[in-house]
């Protein structure tokens, strides 16, 4: 985003990747008000993204932006623009996610696996997470197709995620809830979610109470258990699905047990013996039918959920998403959203280069 050399041409390419209507949205959402230092929404966005990828704070950003020929303004002016640009940056990120979701490569199946998770972001001097980035990774493209930024109190829920017919949402234990599953199924999707030993109420094929850990305990290593169940809501309504489980090999299980015990100590809790017993297994609930995906294939697919953990590592290591340079809440939210816009623009450039041409954008007649 350097203003020297071919920077202006490169910025023109970036602007072509933005969602249609982004200029009008800057005015409608209150991000842009014409001033002597900032004449167009494009100049404002360029400065915001420059700040997001810059390692320094406000002072370093305004100094380096001036040298690079991007903009000239004070630290106070930049802070004000951060405070007023959050909704616009969120709009841009949603539009970029939607474009990636709609224009992904065709696959020879009606199912589209998506890994769902969230990661925390810390403010300066904080001892815990202050913000949470909720994220969906399309596993057919390894690209983000949805995100949302909330405070740390924003729970990890499937009900947050937009779902289309054929989507298969892969998620960890925190996302397993009847309302979440109902939301996905109601929109034509499926879930493949890991289970705790104390999971939601389920019934087996005979209508009797079903406990995944009890059934899984009978399995030997390499054997895959696959049982039809009905997930029961508070109002008595049921959702048909399957519980699939596999026993972990001893070295892997011992590592899982140590991790569970360590987590209990971190939370100053006494570890439940059933938690340690459950650490010997991988147990998942899915609404996919056996004819859609066999038990072993469903477990193999669930392994791909780790791709989202790698995506978070990239965001935090390469784009330094993990720690905020701002304490002021509205500026902090805008900074996070600007980081995500940068990440989505990079994904869009990569996808275009892979799908369209080695130069990464569509050619137009002069």
C-alpha positions in Angstrom: 0.0 0.0 0.0 3.0 2.2 -0.5 2.1 5.4 -2.3 5.4 5.4 -4.3 6.1 3.7 -7.6 3.2 1.6 -8.8 1.3 2.0 -5.6 -1.5 4.0 -7.1 -2.0 1.4 -9.8 -2.0 -1.4 -7.2 -4.5 0.4 -5.1 -6.8 0.8 -8.2 -6.7 -3.0 -8.5 -7.6 -3.4 -4.8 -10.6 -1.1 -5.2 -11.9 -3.2 -8.1 -12.1 -6.2 -5.7 -14.3 -4.4 -3.2 -18.1 -5.1 -3.0 -20.3 -3.1 -5.3 -21.6 0.1 -3.6 -18.7 0.4 -1.2 -18.3 4.2 -1.8 -22.0 4.9 -1.2 -21.9 2.7 1.9 -19.1 4.8 3.4 -21.4 7.8 3.3 -24.5 6.0 4.3 -22.9 4.3 7.3 -21.3 7.5 8.6 -17.6 6.6 7.9 -16.8 9.3 5.4 -17.3 13.0 5.7 -15.3 15.1 3.2 -12.5 17.1 4.6 -9.3 18.7 3.5 -7.1 15.7 4.5 -9.5 13.0 3.1 -11.3 13.7 -0.1 -12.7 10.3 -1.1 -13.8 7.1 0.7 -11.0 5.3 -1.1 -8.4 7.5 0.6 -10.0 6.8 3.9 -10.1 3.0 3.4 -6.5 3.0 2.2 -5.4 4.7 5.4 -7.5 2.4 7.6 -6.0 -0.7 6.0 -2.5 0.8 6.1 -3.0 1.2 9.9 -4.3 -2.4 10.2 -1.2 -3.9 8.6 1.3 -1.4 10.2 3.0 -2.8 13.4 2.9 0.6 15.1 0.2 2.6 16.8 -1.5 5.8 15.7 1.7 8.0 15.8 3.7 5.6 13.6 0.8 5.2 11.2 0.3 8.9 10.5 4.0 9.4 10.1 4.5 6.5 7.8 1.3 7.3 5.8 2.6 10.9 5.2 6.0 9.5 4.0 4.3 7.0 1.7 2.0 9.7 0.2 -1.2 8.0 1.4 -2.6 10.7 3.7 -1.7 13.6 6.0 -3.6 13.8 9.2 -3.1 13.9 13.0 -3.3 11.0 15.4 -6.5 12.5 16.8 -8.1 12.7 13.4 -7.2 9.0 12.6 -8.6 7.9 15.9 -11.9 9.7 15.1 -12.1 8.0 11.8 -11.5 4.6 13.4 -14.4 5.3 15.8 -16.8 6.1 12.9 -15.7 3.5 10.4 -16.5 0.2 12.2 -19.9 -0.3 10.6 -18.5 0.4 7.1 -15.6 -2.0 7.6 -18.0 -4.7 8.8 -20.1 -4.1 5.7 -17.0 -4.4 3.5 -16.0 -7.6 5.2 -19.4 -9.2 4.8 -19.5 -8.3 1.2 -16.0 -9.8 0.5 -17.1 -12.9 2.4 -20.3 -13.2 0.4 -18.3 -12.9 -2.9 -16.0 -15.7 -1.9 -18.9 -17.8 -0.8 -20.8 -17.3 -4.1 -17.8 -17.7 -6.5 -16.0 -20.6 -5.1 -15.0 -23.4 -7.5 -17.6 -26.0 -8.4 -17.3 -29.4 -6.6 -18.8 -32.7 -7.8 -21.1 -33.0 -4.8 -24.0 -31.1 -3.3 -22.2 -30.9 0.1 -20.0 -28.0 1.1 -18.0 -28.5 4.3 -17.3 -25.4 6.4 -15.3 -25.2 9.6 -16.7 -22.9 12.3 -14.7 -21.5 15.2 -13.9 -18.3 17.1 -10.7 -16.8 18.4 -10.0 -14.1 21.0 -8.2 -10.7 20.6 -6.6 -8.9 23.5 -6.4 -5.2 24.2 -3.2 -3.7 25.6 -2.3 -4.9 29.1 -5.2 -7.3 29.1 -5.0 -10.6 30.8 -7.7 -12.3 28.7 -9.7 -11.9 25.5 -11.6 -8.7 25.1 -13.0 -9.3 21.6 -14.0 -12.4 19.7 -13.7 -13.1 16.0 -16.3 -15.7 14.8 -15.1 -17.3 11.6 -16.2 -19.7 8.9 -13.7 -21.4 6.6 -14.9 -23.1 3.4 -12.9 -26.3 3.3 -13.3 -26.6 -0.5 -11.3 -23.4 -1.0 -9.7 -22.8 2.4 -11.1 -19.3 2.3 -13.2 -17.4 4.8 -16.8 -17.1 3.7 -18.3 -15.4 6.8 -17.1 -13.6 10.0 -18.5 -11.6 12.8 -16.8 -9.5 15.5 -18.3 -9.4 19.0 -17.1 -8.7 22.5 -15.6 -11.5 24.5 -19.2 -12.2 25.9 -20.4 -13.1 22.4 -20.9 -16.9 22.6 -19.8 -19.5 20.1 -23.2 -20.4 18.6 -24.2 -22.1 15.3 -27.2 -19.7 15.3 -24.8 -16.9 14.3 -23.7 -18.6 11.1 -25.5 -18.0 7.8 -26.4 -21.4 6.3 -27.4 -22.5 2.8 -28.7 -25.9 1.5 -25.9 -28.4 1.4 -23.6 -26.7 3.9 -22.0 -29.1 6.4 -20.9 -27.2 9.5 -17.9 -28.7 11.3 -17.4 -27.4 14.9 -16.0 -28.4 18.3 -17.8 -29.2 21.5 -18.7 -25.6 22.4 -21.1 -25.4 19.4 -23.2 -28.5 20.2 -26.7 -27.3 21.2 -30.2 -28.2 20.1 -31.1 -24.6 19.0 -27.8 -24.5 16.9 -28.5 -27.8 15.2 -32.1 -26.8 14.6 -31.0 -23.5 13.0 -28.6 -25.4 10.6 -31.1 -28.1 9.7 -33.9 -25.5 9.3 -31.9 -23.8 6.6 -31.1 -27.0 4.6 -27.7 -27.7 6.1 -26.0 -30.4 8.2 -23.8 -30.5 11.2 -20.8 -32.5 12.1 -20.1 -31.5 15.7 -17.9 -33.0 18.4 -19.7 -34.2 21.6 -19.0 -33.9 25.3 -19.8 -36.8 27.5 -22.6 -34.8 29.1 -24.2 -34.0 25.8 -27.8 -32.9 25.0 -30.6 -35.4 25.5 -30.7 -38.1 22.8 -32.8 -41.2 22.2 -31.7 -44.3 20.4 -33.6 -46.1 17.6 -35.9 -47.8 20.2 -36.7 -44.5 21.8 -34.6 -45.2 24.9 -32.1 -42.7 26.4 -28.8 -42.7 24.6 -25.4 -41.8 26.1 -22.5 -41.6 23.6 -19.7 -42.3 26.2 -21.5 -45.5 27.3 -21.7 -46.8 23.8 -18.2 -45.7 22.8 -16.7 -47.4 25.8 -17.4 -50.8 24.2 -15.3 -50.0 21.1 -11.8 -51.3 20.4 -9.1 -49.3 18.7 -9.7 -48.8 15.0 -13.4 -49.9 15.3 -15.9 -47.1 14.4 -19.2 -47.0 16.2 -22.2 -45.5 14.3 -25.6 -45.3 16.0 -28.8 -43.6 14.8 -30.2 -41.2 17.3 -32.7 -38.4 17.8 -31.7 -35.2 19.4 -34.4 -34.0 21.8 -35.4 -30.3 22.2 -37.0 -28.9 25.4 -40.4 -28.8 23.7 -40.1 -32.5 22.8 -39.4 -32.0 19.1 -36.6 -34.2 17.8 -33.9 -34.0 15.1 -32.7 -37.2 13.5 -29.0 -37.8 13.3 -26.1 -40.2 14.1 -23.5 -40.4 16.8 -20.2 -41.7 15.4 -17.2 -42.6 17.7 -13.7 -44.0 17.6 -11.3 -45.0 20.4 -8.0 -43.2 20.3 -4.7 -45.1 20.3 -3.1 -45.1 23.8 -0.4 -42.5 23.1 -2.9 -40.1 21.6 -5.4 -40.8 24.3 -2.8 -40.1 27.1 -2.0 -36.8 25.5 -5.7 -36.0 25.4 -6.1 -36.9 29.0 -3.2 -34.7 30.1 -4.7 -31.8 28.2 -8.1 -32.3 29.9 -6.5 -32.4 33.3 -4.4 -29.3 32.6 -7.5 -27.4 31.5 -9.3 -28.4 34.7 -6.3 -27.1 36.7 -6.3 -23.9 34.7 -9.9 -23.3 35.6 -9.3 -24.3 39.2 -11.8 -27.1 38.9 -11.7 -30.7 40.0 -11.6 -32.9 36.9 -14.6 -35.1 36.5 -13.6 -38.8 36.0 -16.0 -39.0 33.0 -14.1 -36.2 31.3 -10.9 -38.2 31.5 -12.7 -41.3 30.3 -14.1 -39.3 27.4 -10.6 -38.1 26.4 -10.0 -41.7 25.1 -12.5 -41.1 22.3 -13.6 -38.8 19.5 -17.4 -38.7 19.5 -19.3 -36.6 17.0 -23.0 -35.9 16.2 -24.0 -35.4 12.6 -27.3 -35.0 10.7 -25.7 -36.5 7.6 -27.2 -39.8 6.6 -25.0 -42.9 6.1 -25.7 -42.8 2.4 -24.3 -39.2 2.4 -21.2 -40.1 4.3 -20.1 -43.3 6.1 -19.0 -43.3 9.7 -15.2 -43.5 8.9 -15.6 -40.9 6.2 -17.4 -38.6 8.5 -14.6 -38.9 11.1 -12.0 -38.2 8.3 -14.0 -35.1 7.3 -14.1 -33.9 10.9 -10.3 -34.0 11.0 -10.3 -31.2 8.4 -11.7 -28.9 11.1 -8.1 -28.2 12.2 -7.7 -26.1 9.0 -9.5 -23.3 10.8 -7.0 -23.5 13.7 -4.2 -23.0 11.0 -6.2 -20.1 9.6 -6.2 -18.4 13.0 -2.5 -18.9 13.3 -1.9 -17.3 10.0 -4.1 -14.3 11.0 -2.3 -13.9 14.3 1.3 -14.6 13.1 1.3 -12.9 9.7 -1.4 -10.2 10.2 -0.8 -9.9 13.9 -4.5 -10.1 14.8 -4.0 -11.4 18.3 -3.2 -8.1 20.1 -4.8 -4.7 19.7 -3.0 -1.4 19.7 -6.1 0.4 20.9 -7.9 0.5 24.3 -10.9 2.6 23.1 -13.6 0.0 22.2 -14.9 1.5 18.9 -11.4 2.1 17.6 -10.5 -1.5 18.7 -13.4 -2.9 16.8 -12.6 -1.0 13.6 -8.9 -2.1 13.8 -10.0 -5.8 14.0 -12.5 -5.4 11.1 -9.8 -3.6 9.0 -7.5 -6.6 9.6 -10.2 -8.9 8.4 -10.8 -6.8 5.3 -7.1 -7.1 4.5 -7.2 -10.9 5.0 -10.2 -11.2 2.7 -8.7 -9.0 0.0 -5.6 -11.2 0.1 -7.8 -14.3 -0.3 -9.7 -12.6 -3.2 -6.4 -11.7 -4.9 -5.2 -15.3 -4.5 -8.5 -16.8 -5.8 -8.5 -14.5 -8.8 -4.9 -15.4 -9.6 -5.7 -19.1 -9.3 -9.0 -18.9 -11.2 -8.6 -16.1 -13.7 -5.0 -15.3 -14.5 -1.5 -15.1 -13.0 -1.9 -11.3 -12.5 -4.9 -11.8 -10.2 -7.5 -9.4 -11.7 -9.7 -9.2 -14.7 -8.3 -7.3 -17.8 -10.4 -4.5 -19.3 -10.0 -2.8 -22.6 -8.2 0.6 -22.4 
